[in-house]
């Protein structure tokens, strides 16, 4: 398919000047919004950007979701230009993390059902869970001594 794609660029009907279109993506941003005016100001600042297809604002979770052919950093800068403190959405659903209540992942400020997206969300070494699972393991030569 690579050869056909390369040749088709020479015979295309649409006027392309070598610019590639940005990929469709979803950008999630955490923005503290207190009232309807804040929500409206954030929505209006983002909805008029070139390439934006859909904007969802969830004031309860302090979350803005922008879908379209946009760049992440430009959306963040546009939201910050409203005077609101904004950051990329740092949370993931807790059922996607193996140990959601480990100190690195658990956050009291997170919306319900979410934990921080951290790569260190691992249990402590030598935890009780590991000891109990290896107690009856086939790889443990002393496992059958209890029975």
Chimera marker file (.cmm) of the C-alpha trace (Angstrom):
<marker_set name="trace">
<marker id="1" x="0.000" y="0.000" z="0.000" r="1" g="1" b="0" radius="0.5"/>
<marker id="2" x="2.912" y="2.378" z="0.514" r="1" g="1" b="0" radius="0.5"/>
<marker id="3" x="3.672" y="2.625" z="-3.212" r="1" g="1" b="0" radius="0.5"/>
<marker id="4" x="0.035" y="3.283" z="-4.105" r="1" g="1" b="0" radius="0.5"/>
<marker id="5" x="-0.241" y="6.009" z="-1.465" r="1" g="1" b="0" radius="0.5"/>
<marker id="6" x="2.932" y="7.641" z="-2.758" r="1" g="1" b="0" radius="0.5"/>
<marker id="7" x="1.742" y="7.611" z="-6.368" r="1" g="1" b="0" radius="0.5"/>
<marker id="8" x="-1.764" y="8.804" z="-5.455" r="1" g="1" b="0" radius="0.5"/>
<marker id="9" x="-0.308" y="12.003" z="-3.980" r="1" g="1" b="0" radius="0.5"/>
<marker id="10" x="0.832" y="13.021" z="-7.470" r="1" g="1" b="0" radius="0.5"/>
<marker id="11" x="-2.612" y="12.484" z="-9.018" r="1" g="1" b="0" radius="0.5"/>
<marker id="12" x="-4.815" y="13.874" z="-6.253" r="1" g="1" b="0" radius="0.5"/>
<marker id="13" x="-7.709" y="16.130" z="-7.182" r="1" g="1" b="0" radius="0.5"/>
<marker id="14" x="-7.738" y="18.084" z="-3.924" r="1" g="1" b="0" radius="0.5"/>
<marker id="15" x="-5.336" y="21.027" z="-3.682" r="1" g="1" b="0" radius="0.5"/>
<marker id="16" x="-2.765" y="19.938" z="-1.092" r="1" g="1" b="0" radius="0.5"/>
<marker id="17" x="0.420" y="21.877" z="-0.554" r="1" g="1" b="0" radius="0.5"/>
<marker id="18" x="2.211" y="19.256" z="1.482" r="1" g="1" b="0" radius="0.5"/>
<marker id="19" x="0.450" y="20.138" z="4.725" r="1" g="1" b="0" radius="0.5"/>
<marker id="20" x="-0.728" y="17.174" z="6.692" r="1" g="1" b="0" radius="0.5"/>
<marker id="21" x="-3.961" y="17.465" z="8.594" r="1" g="1" b="0" radius="0.5"/>
<marker id="22" x="-3.749" y="17.227" z="12.351" r="1" g="1" b="0" radius="0.5"/>
<marker id="23" x="-5.108" y="13.953" z="13.721" r="1" g="1" b="0" radius="0.5"/>
<marker id="24" x="-8.516" y="13.881" z="15.381" r="1" g="1" b="0" radius="0.5"/>
<marker id="25" x="-7.978" y="13.795" z="19.127" r="1" g="1" b="0" radius="0.5"/>
<marker id="26" x="-9.680" y="14.434" z="22.425" r="1" g="1" b="0" radius="0.5"/>
<marker id="27" x="-8.091" y="16.871" z="24.867" r="1" g="1" b="0" radius="0.5"/>
<marker id="28" x="-9.189" y="16.803" z="28.505" r="1" g="1" b="0" radius="0.5"/>
<marker id="29" x="-8.357" y="19.786" z="30.709" r="1" g="1" b="0" radius="0.5"/>
<marker id="30" x="-8.912" y="20.408" z="34.408" r="1" g="1" b="0" radius="0.5"/>
<marker id="31" x="-10.250" y="23.939" z="34.974" r="1" g="1" b="0" radius="0.5"/>
<marker id="32" x="-11.667" y="25.330" z="38.197" r="1" g="1" b="0" radius="0.5"/>
<marker id="33" x="-15.080" y="26.820" z="37.360" r="1" g="1" b="0" radius="0.5"/>
<marker id="34" x="-17.376" y="28.284" z="39.981" r="1" g="1" b="0" radius="0.5"/>
<marker id="35" x="-20.347" y="29.718" z="38.097" r="1" g="1" b="0" radius="0.5"/>
<marker id="36" x="-22.199" y="29.761" z="34.779" r="1" g="1" b="0" radius="0.5"/>
<marker id="37" x="-20.159" y="32.770" z="33.662" r="1" g="1" b="0" radius="0.5"/>
<marker id="38" x="-16.888" y="30.901" z="34.136" r="1" g="1" b="0" radius="0.5"/>
<marker id="39" x="-18.253" y="27.921" z="32.239" r="1" g="1" b="0" radius="0.5"/>
<marker id="40" x="-19.496" y="30.127" z="29.386" r="1" g="1" b="0" radius="0.5"/>
<marker id="41" x="-16.200" y="32.015" z="29.144" r="1" g="1" b="0" radius="0.5"/>
<marker id="42" x="-14.162" y="28.794" z="28.939" r="1" g="1" b="0" radius="0.5"/>
<marker id="43" x="-16.540" y="27.238" z="26.400" r="1" g="1" b="0" radius="0.5"/>
<marker id="44" x="-16.562" y="30.331" z="24.155" r="1" g="1" b="0" radius="0.5"/>
<marker id="45" x="-12.786" y="30.628" z="24.212" r="1" g="1" b="0" radius="0.5"/>
<marker id="46" x="-12.320" y="27.072" z="22.943" r="1" g="1" b="0" radius="0.5"/>
<marker id="47" x="-15.287" y="26.584" z="20.631" r="1" g="1" b="0" radius="0.5"/>
<marker id="48" x="-14.101" y="29.238" z="18.146" r="1" g="1" b="0" radius="0.5"/>
<marker id="49" x="-10.708" y="27.599" z="17.617" r="1" g="1" b="0" radius="0.5"/>
<marker id="50" x="-10.000" y="26.222" z="14.167" r="1" g="1" b="0" radius="0.5"/>
<marker id="51" x="-10.576" y="22.458" z="13.977" r="1" g="1" b="0" radius="0.5"/>
<marker id="52" x="-12.760" y="22.102" z="17.085" r="1" g="1" b="0" radius="0.5"/>
<marker id="53" x="-15.717" y="19.772" z="16.510" r="1" g="1" b="0" radius="0.5"/>
<marker id="54" x="-17.164" y="19.379" z="19.998" r="1" g="1" b="0" radius="0.5"/>
<marker id="55" x="-16.744" y="20.960" z="23.434" r="1" g="1" b="0" radius="0.5"/>
<marker id="56" x="-18.108" y="19.422" z="26.641" r="1" g="1" b="0" radius="0.5"/>
<marker id="57" x="-17.887" y="21.270" z="29.944" r="1" g="1" b="0" radius="0.5"/>
<marker id="58" x="-18.514" y="19.423" z="33.220" r="1" g="1" b="0" radius="0.5"/>
<marker id="59" x="-18.463" y="21.980" z="36.015" r="1" g="1" b="0" radius="0.5"/>
<marker id="60" x="-19.036" y="19.395" z="38.756" r="1" g="1" b="0" radius="0.5"/>
<marker id="61" x="-15.805" y="17.559" z="37.847" r="1" g="1" b="0" radius="0.5"/>
<marker id="62" x="-13.996" y="20.782" z="36.750" r="1" g="1" b="0" radius="0.5"/>
<marker id="63" x="-13.369" y="19.160" z="33.387" r="1" g="1" b="0" radius="0.5"/>
<marker id="64" x="-13.388" y="20.477" z="29.815" r="1" g="1" b="0" radius="0.5"/>
<marker id="65" x="-13.298" y="17.954" z="26.950" r="1" g="1" b="0" radius="0.5"/>
<marker id="66" x="-12.425" y="19.246" z="23.473" r="1" g="1" b="0" radius="0.5"/>
<marker id="67" x="-12.695" y="16.967" z="20.440" r="1" g="1" b="0" radius="0.5"/>
<marker id="68" x="-11.379" y="17.877" z="17.019" r="1" g="1" b="0" radius="0.5"/>
<marker id="69" x="-8.344" y="18.475" z="14.840" r="1" g="1" b="0" radius="0.5"/>
<marker id="70" x="-6.476" y="20.534" z="17.434" r="1" g="1" b="0" radius="0.5"/>
<marker id="71" x="-3.162" y="20.606" z="19.270" r="1" g="1" b="0" radius="0.5"/>
<marker id="72" x="-3.176" y="19.873" z="22.998" r="1" g="1" b="0" radius="0.5"/>
<marker id="73" x="-0.935" y="22.771" z="23.978" r="1" g="1" b="0" radius="0.5"/>
<marker id="74" x="-2.901" y="25.335" z="21.963" r="1" g="1" b="0" radius="0.5"/>
<marker id="75" x="-6.144" y="24.306" z="23.656" r="1" g="1" b="0" radius="0.5"/>
<marker id="76" x="-4.476" y="24.587" z="27.064" r="1" g="1" b="0" radius="0.5"/>
<marker id="77" x="-3.085" y="28.050" z="26.251" r="1" g="1" b="0" radius="0.5"/>
<marker id="78" x="-6.493" y="29.213" z="25.020" r="1" g="1" b="0" radius="0.5"/>
<marker id="79" x="-8.191" y="28.088" z="28.233" r="1" g="1" b="0" radius="0.5"/>
<marker id="80" x="-5.455" y="29.727" z="30.323" r="1" g="1" b="0" radius="0.5"/>
<marker id="81" x="-6.001" y="32.981" z="28.409" r="1" g="1" b="0" radius="0.5"/>
<marker id="82" x="-9.415" y="33.277" z="30.096" r="1" g="1" b="0" radius="0.5"/>
<marker id="83" x="-7.636" y="33.867" z="33.402" r="1" g="1" b="0" radius="0.5"/>
<marker id="84" x="-8.498" y="30.450" z="34.795" r="1" g="1" b="0" radius="0.5"/>
<marker id="85" x="-5.905" y="28.072" z="36.152" r="1" g="1" b="0" radius="0.5"/>
<marker id="86" x="-5.849" y="25.099" z="33.812" r="1" g="1" b="0" radius="0.5"/>
<marker id="87" x="-3.912" y="21.852" z="33.531" r="1" g="1" b="0" radius="0.5"/>
<marker id="88" x="-4.183" y="18.661" z="31.522" r="1" g="1" b="0" radius="0.5"/>
<marker id="89" x="-6.589" y="16.143" z="33.074" r="1" g="1" b="0" radius="0.5"/>
<marker id="90" x="-4.424" y="14.131" z="35.521" r="1" g="1" b="0" radius="0.5"/>
<marker id="91" x="-6.932" y="11.415" z="36.457" r="1" g="1" b="0" radius="0.5"/>
<marker id="92" x="-7.983" y="8.014" z="35.078" r="1" g="1" b="0" radius="0.5"/>
<marker id="93" x="-10.837" y="5.723" z="36.176" r="1" g="1" b="0" radius="0.5"/>
<marker id="94" x="-9.823" y="3.752" z="39.252" r="1" g="1" b="0" radius="0.5"/>
<marker id="95" x="-10.748" y="0.395" z="37.702" r="1" g="1" b="0" radius="0.5"/>
<marker id="96" x="-7.867" y="0.770" z="35.191" r="1" g="1" b="0" radius="0.5"/>
<marker id="97" x="-5.250" y="0.806" z="37.972" r="1" g="1" b="0" radius="0.5"/>
<marker id="98" x="-4.187" y="-2.431" z="39.669" r="1" g="1" b="0" radius="0.5"/>
<marker id="99" x="-3.794" y="-0.819" z="43.108" r="1" g="1" b="0" radius="0.5"/>
<marker id="100" x="-5.894" y="2.390" z="43.162" r="1" g="1" b="0" radius="0.5"/>
<marker id="101" x="-5.431" y="3.146" z="46.871" r="1" g="1" b="0" radius="0.5"/>
<marker id="102" x="-1.635" y="3.222" z="46.906" r="1" g="1" b="0" radius="0.5"/>
<marker id="103" x="-0.308" y="6.567" z="48.176" r="1" g="1" b="0" radius="0.5"/>
<marker id="104" x="0.970" y="7.713" z="44.762" r="1" g="1" b="0" radius="0.5"/>
<marker id="105" x="-2.355" y="7.108" z="42.967" r="1" g="1" b="0" radius="0.5"/>
<marker id="106" x="-4.955" y="8.041" z="45.562" r="1" g="1" b="0" radius="0.5"/>
<marker id="107" x="-5.919" y="11.714" z="45.600" r="1" g="1" b="0" radius="0.5"/>
<marker id="108" x="-8.570" y="13.217" z="47.868" r="1" g="1" b="0" radius="0.5"/>
<marker id="109" x="-9.214" y="16.026" z="45.360" r="1" g="1" b="0" radius="0.5"/>
<marker id="110" x="-9.978" y="13.614" z="42.502" r="1" g="1" b="0" radius="0.5"/>
<marker id="111" x="-13.607" y="13.259" z="41.391" r="1" g="1" b="0" radius="0.5"/>
<marker id="112" x="-15.352" y="10.123" z="42.567" r="1" g="1" b="0" radius="0.5"/>
<marker id="113" x="-14.298" y="7.060" z="40.625" r="1" g="1" b="0" radius="0.5"/>
<marker id="114" x="-10.947" y="8.551" z="39.535" r="1" g="1" b="0" radius="0.5"/>
<marker id="115" x="-7.334" y="8.279" z="40.725" r="1" g="1" b="0" radius="0.5"/>
<marker id="116" x="-4.127" y="9.995" z="39.615" r="1" g="1" b="0" radius="0.5"/>
<marker id="117" x="-2.477" y="8.734" z="36.468" r="1" g="1" b="0" radius="0.5"/>
<marker id="118" x="0.948" y="7.881" z="37.838" r="1" g="1" b="0" radius="0.5"/>
<marker id="119" x="3.376" y="5.242" z="36.617" r="1" g="1" b="0" radius="0.5"/>
<marker id="120" x="4.471" y="4.507" z="40.218" r="1" g="1" b="0" radius="0.5"/>
<marker id="121" x="1.056" y="3.152" z="41.187" r="1" g="1" b="0" radius="0.5"/>
<marker id="122" x="2.528" y="-0.131" z="42.406" r="1" g="1" b="0" radius="0.5"/>
<marker id="123" x="2.144" y="-1.852" z="45.762" r="1" g="1" b="0" radius="0.5"/>
<marker id="124" x="4.933" y="-1.646" z="48.273" r="1" g="1" b="0" radius="0.5"/>
<marker id="125" x="7.512" y="-4.415" z="47.930" r="1" g="1" b="0" radius="0.5"/>
<marker id="126" x="7.171" y="-7.195" z="50.511" r="1" g="1" b="0" radius="0.5"/>
<marker id="127" x="3.501" y="-6.351" z="50.988" r="1" g="1" b="0" radius="0.5"/>
<marker id="128" x="1.185" y="-8.834" z="52.671" r="1" g="1" b="0" radius="0.5"/>
<marker id="129" x="-0.609" y="-9.616" z="49.369" r="1" g="1" b="0" radius="0.5"/>
<marker id="130" x="2.594" y="-10.900" z="47.787" r="1" g="1" b="0" radius="0.5"/>
<marker id="131" x="3.423" y="-13.053" z="50.789" r="1" g="1" b="0" radius="0.5"/>
<marker id="132" x="-0.022" y="-14.677" z="50.852" r="1" g="1" b="0" radius="0.5"/>
<marker id="133" x="-0.101" y="-15.420" z="47.133" r="1" g="1" b="0" radius="0.5"/>
<marker id="134" x="3.365" y="-16.974" z="47.162" r="1" g="1" b="0" radius="0.5"/>
<marker id="135" x="2.490" y="-19.086" z="50.223" r="1" g="1" b="0" radius="0.5"/>
<marker id="136" x="0.448" y="-21.544" z="48.126" r="1" g="1" b="0" radius="0.5"/>
<marker id="137" x="2.321" y="-21.119" z="44.857" r="1" g="1" b="0" radius="0.5"/>
<marker id="138" x="3.591" y="-24.060" z="42.821" r="1" g="1" b="0" radius="0.5"/>
<marker id="139" x="6.952" y="-22.325" z="42.514" r="1" g="1" b="0" radius="0.5"/>
<marker id="140" x="7.426" y="-22.243" z="46.301" r="1" g="1" b="0" radius="0.5"/>
<marker id="141" x="9.093" y="-25.508" z="47.415" r="1" g="1" b="0" radius="0.5"/>
<marker id="142" x="7.787" y="-25.111" z="50.987" r="1" g="1" b="0" radius="0.5"/>
<marker id="143" x="4.176" y="-24.431" z="49.960" r="1" g="1" b="0" radius="0.5"/>
<marker id="144" x="2.907" y="-27.981" z="50.456" r="1" g="1" b="0" radius="0.5"/>
<marker id="145" x="4.465" y="-28.361" z="53.896" r="1" g="1" b="0" radius="0.5"/>
<marker id="146" x="1.332" y="-26.903" z="55.466" r="1" g="1" b="0" radius="0.5"/>
<marker id="147" x="-0.963" y="-29.507" z="53.956" r="1" g="1" b="0" radius="0.5"/>
<link id1="1" id2="2" r="1" g="1" b="0" radius="0.2"/>
<link id1="2" id2="3" r="1" g="1" b="0" radius="0.2"/>
<link id1="3" id2="4" r="1" g="1" b="0" radius="0.2"/>
<link id1="4" id2="5" r="1" g="1" b="0" radius="0.2"/>
<link id1="5" id2="6" r="1" g="1" b="0" radius="0.2"/>
<link id1="6" id2="7" r="1" g="1" b="0" radius="0.2"/>
<link id1="7" id2="8" r="1" g="1" b="0" radius="0.2"/>
<link id1="8" id2="9" r="1" g="1" b="0" radius="0.2"/>
<link id1="9" id2="10" r="1" g="1" b="0" radius="0.2"/>
<link id1="10" id2="11" r="1" g="1" b="0" radius="0.2"/>
<link id1="11" id2="12" r="1" g="1" b="0" radius="0.2"/>
<link id1="12" id2="13" r="1" g="1" b="0" radius="0.2"/>
<link id1="13" id2="14" r="1" g="1" b="0" radius="0.2"/>
<link id1="14" id2="15" r="1" g="1" b="0" radius="0.2"/>
<link id1="15" id2="16" r="1" g="1" b="0" radius="0.2"/>
<link id1="16" id2="17" r="1" g="1" b="0" radius="0.2"/>
<link id1="17" id2="18" r="1" g="1" b="0" radius="0.2"/>
<link id1="18" id2="19" r="1" g="1" b="0" radius="0.2"/>
<link id1="19" id2="20" r="1" g="1" b="0" radius="0.2"/>
<link id1="20" id2="21" r="1" g="1" b="0" radius="0.2"/>
<link id1="21" id2="22" r="1" g="1" b="0" radius="0.2"/>
<link id1="22" id2="23" r="1" g="1" b="0" radius="0.2"/>
<link id1="23" id2="24" r="1" g="1" b="0" radius="0.2"/>
<link id1="24" id2="25" r="1" g="1" b="0" radius="0.2"/>
<link id1="25" id2="26" r="1" g="1" b="0" radius="0.2"/>
<link id1="26" id2="27" r="1" g="1" b="0" radius="0.2"/>
<link id1="27" id2="28" r="1" g="1" b="0" radius="0.2"/>
<link id1="28" id2="29" r="1" g="1" b="0" radius="0.2"/>
<link id1="29" id2="30" r="1" g="1" b="0" radius="0.2"/>
<link id1="30" id2="31" r="1" g="1" b="0" radius="0.2"/>
<link id1="31" id2="32" r="1" g="1" b="0" radius="0.2"/>
<link id1="32" id2="33" r="1" g="1" b="0" radius="0.2"/>
<link id1="33" id2="34" r="1" g="1" b="0" radius="0.2"/>
<link id1="34" id2="35" r="1" g="1" b="0" radius="0.2"/>
<link id1="35" id2="36" r="1" g="1" b="0" radius="0.2"/>
<link id1="36" id2="37" r="1" g="1" b="0" radius="0.2"/>
<link id1="37" id2="38" r="1" g="1" b="0" radius="0.2"/>
<link id1="38" id2="39" r="1" g="1" b="0" radius="0.2"/>
<link id1="39" id2="40" r="1" g="1" b="0" radius="0.2"/>
<link id1="40" id2="41" r="1" g="1" b="0" radius="0.2"/>
<link id1="41" id2="42" r="1" g="1" b="0" radius="0.2"/>
<link id1="42" id2="43" r="1" g="1" b="0" radius="0.2"/>
<link id1="43" id2="44" r="1" g="1" b="0" radius="0.2"/>
<link id1="44" id2="45" r="1" g="1" b="0" radius="0.2"/>
<link id1="45" id2="46" r="1" g="1" b="0" radius="0.2"/>
<link id1="46" id2="47" r="1" g="1" b="0" radius="0.2"/>
<link id1="47" id2="48" r="1" g="1" b="0" radius="0.2"/>
<link id1="48" id2="49" r="1" g="1" b="0" radius="0.2"/>
<link id1="49" id2="50" r="1" g="1" b="0" radius="0.2"/>
<link id1="50" id2="51" r="1" g="1" b="0" radius="0.2"/>
<link id1="51" id2="52" r="1" g="1" b="0" radius="0.2"/>
<link id1="52" id2="53" r="1" g="1" b="0" radius="0.2"/>
<link id1="53" id2="54" r="1" g="1" b="0" radius="0.2"/>
<link id1="54" id2="55" r="1" g="1" b="0" radius="0.2"/>
<link id1="55" id2="56" r="1" g="1" b="0" radius="0.2"/>
<link id1="56" id2="57" r="1" g="1" b="0" radius="0.2"/>
<link id1="57" id2="58" r="1" g="1" b="0" radius="0.2"/>
<link id1="58" id2="59" r="1" g="1" b="0" radius="0.2"/>
<link id1="59" id2="60" r="1" g="1" b="0" radius="0.2"/>
<link id1="60" id2="61" r="1" g="1" b="0" radius="0.2"/>
<link id1="61" id2="62" r="1" g="1" b="0" radius="0.2"/>
<link id1="62" id2="63" r="1" g="1" b="0" radius="0.2"/>
<link id1="63" id2="64" r="1" g="1" b="0" radius="0.2"/>
<link id1="64" id2="65" r="1" g="1" b="0" radius="0.2"/>
<link id1="65" id2="66" r="1" g="1" b="0" radius="0.2"/>
<link id1="66" id2="67" r="1" g="1" b="0" radius="0.2"/>
<link id1="67" id2="68" r="1" g="1" b="0" radius="0.2"/>
<link id1="68" id2="69" r="1" g="1" b="0" radius="0.2"/>
<link id1="69" id2="70" r="1" g="1" b="0" radius="0.2"/>
<link id1="70" id2="71" r="1" g="1" b="0" radius="0.2"/>
<link id1="71" id2="72" r="1" g="1" b="0" radius="0.2"/>
<link id1="72" id2="73" r="1" g="1" b="0" radius="0.2"/>
<link id1="73" id2="74" r="1" g="1" b="0" radius="0.2"/>
<link id1="74" id2="75" r="1" g="1" b="0" radius="0.2"/>
<link id1="75" id2="76" r="1" g="1" b="0" radius="0.2"/>
<link id1="76" id2="77" r="1" g="1" b="0" radius="0.2"/>
<link id1="77" id2="78" r="1" g="1" b="0" radius="0.2"/>
<link id1="78" id2="79" r="1" g="1" b="0" radius="0.2"/>
<link id1="79" id2="80" r="1" g="1" b="0" radius="0.2"/>
<link id1="80" id2="81" r="1" g="1" b="0" radius="0.2"/>
<link id1="81" id2="82" r="1" g="1" b="0" radius="0.2"/>
<link id1="82" id2="83" r="1" g="1" b="0" radius="0.2"/>
<link id1="83" id2="84" r="1" g="1" b="0" radius="0.2"/>
<link id1="84" id2="85" r="1" g="1" b="0" radius="0.2"/>
<link id1="85" id2="86" r="1" g="1" b="0" radius="0.2"/>
<link id1="86" id2="87" r="1" g="1" b="0" radius="0.2"/>
<link id1="87" id2="88" r="1" g="1" b="0" radius="0.2"/>
<link id1="88" id2="89" r="1" g="1" b="0" radius="0.2"/>
<link id1="89" id2="90" r="1" g="1" b="0" radius="0.2"/>
<link id1="90" id2="91" r="1" g="1" b="0" radius="0.2"/>
<link id1="91" id2="92" r="1" g="1" b="0" radius="0.2"/>
<link id1="92" id2="93" r="1" g="1" b="0" radius="0.2"/>
<link id1="93" id2="94" r="1" g="1" b="0" radius="0.2"/>
<link id1="94" id2="95" r="1" g="1" b="0" radius="0.2"/>
<link id1="95" id2="96" r="1" g="1" b="0" radius="0.2"/>
<link id1="96" id2="97" r="1" g="1" b="0" radius="0.2"/>
<link id1="97" id2="98" r="1" g="1" b="0" radius="0.2"/>
<link id1="98" id2="99" r="1" g="1" b="0" radius="0.2"/>
<link id1="99" id2="100" r="1" g="1" b="0" radius="0.2"/>
<link id1="100" id2="101" r="1" g="1" b="0" radius="0.2"/>
<link id1="101" id2="102" r="1" g="1" b="0" radius="0.2"/>
<link id1="102" id2="103" r="1" g="1" b="0" radius="0.2"/>
<link id1="103" id2="104" r="1" g="1" b="0" radius="0.2"/>
<link id1="104" id2="105" r="1" g="1" b="0" radius="0.2"/>
<link id1="105" id2="106" r="1" g="1" b="0" radius="0.2"/>
<link id1="106" id2="107" r="1" g="1" b="0" radius="0.2"/>
<link id1="107" id2="108" r="1" g="1" b="0" radius="0.2"/>
<link id1="108" id2="109" r="1" g="1" b="0" radius="0.2"/>
<link id1="109" id2="110" r="1" g="1" b="0" radius="0.2"/>
<link id1="110" id2="111" r="1" g="1" b="0" radius="0.2"/>
<link id1="111" id2="112" r="1" g="1" b="0" radius="0.2"/>
<link id1="112" id2="113" r="1" g="1" b="0" radius="0.2"/>
<link id1="113" id2="114" r="1" g="1" b="0" radius="0.2"/>
<link id1="114" id2="115" r="1" g="1" b="0" radius="0.2"/>
<link id1="115" id2="116" r="1" g="1" b="0" radius="0.2"/>
<link id1="116" id2="117" r="1" g="1" b="0" radius="0.2"/>
<link id1="117" id2="118" r="1" g="1" b="0" radius="0.2"/>
<link id1="118" id2="119" r="1" g="1" b="0" radius="0.2"/>
<link id1="119" id2="120" r="1" g="1" b="0" radius="0.2"/>
<link id1="120" id2="121" r="1" g="1" b="0" radius="0.2"/>
<link id1="121" id2="122" r="1" g="1" b="0" radius="0.2"/>
<link id1="122" id2="123" r="1" g="1" b="0" radius="0.2"/>
<link id1="123" id2="124" r="1" g="1" b="0" radius="0.2"/>
<link id1="124" id2="125" r="1" g="1" b="0" radius="0.2"/>
<link id1="125" id2="126" r="1" g="1" b="0" radius="0.2"/>
<link id1="126" id2="127" r="1" g="1" b="0" radius="0.2"/>
<link id1="127" id2="128" r="1" g="1" b="0" radius="0.2"/>
<link id1="128" id2="129" r="1" g="1" b="0" radius="0.2"/>
<link id1="129" id2="130" r="1" g="1" b="0" radius="0.2"/>
<link id1="130" id2="131" r="1" g="1" b="0" radius="0.2"/>
<link id1="131" id2="132" r="1" g="1" b="0" radius="0.2"/>
<link id1="132" id2="133" r="1" g="1" b="0" radius="0.2"/>
<link id1="133" id2="134" r="1" g="1" b="0" radius="0.2"/>
<link id1="134" id2="135" r="1" g="1" b="0" radius="0.2"/>
<link id1="135" id2="136" r="1" g="1" b="0" radius="0.2"/>
<link id1="136" id2="137" r="1" g="1" b="0" radius="0.2"/>
<link id1="137" id2="138" r="1" g="1" b="0" radius="0.2"/>
<link id1="138" id2="139" r="1" g="1" b="0" radius="0.2"/>
<link id1="139" id2="140" r="1" g="1" b="0" radius="0.2"/>
<link id1="140" id2="141" r="1" g="1" b="0" radius="0.2"/>
<link id1="141" id2="142" r="1" g="1" b="0" radius="0.2"/>
<link id1="142" id2="143" r="1" g="1" b="0" radius="0.2"/>
<link id1="143" id2="144" r="1" g="1" b="0" radius="0.2"/>
<link id1="144" id2="145" r="1" g="1" b="0" radius="0.2"/>
<link id1="145" id2="146" r="1" g="1" b="0" radius="0.2"/>
<link id1="146" id2="147" r="1" g="1" b="0" radius="0.2"/>
</marker_set>
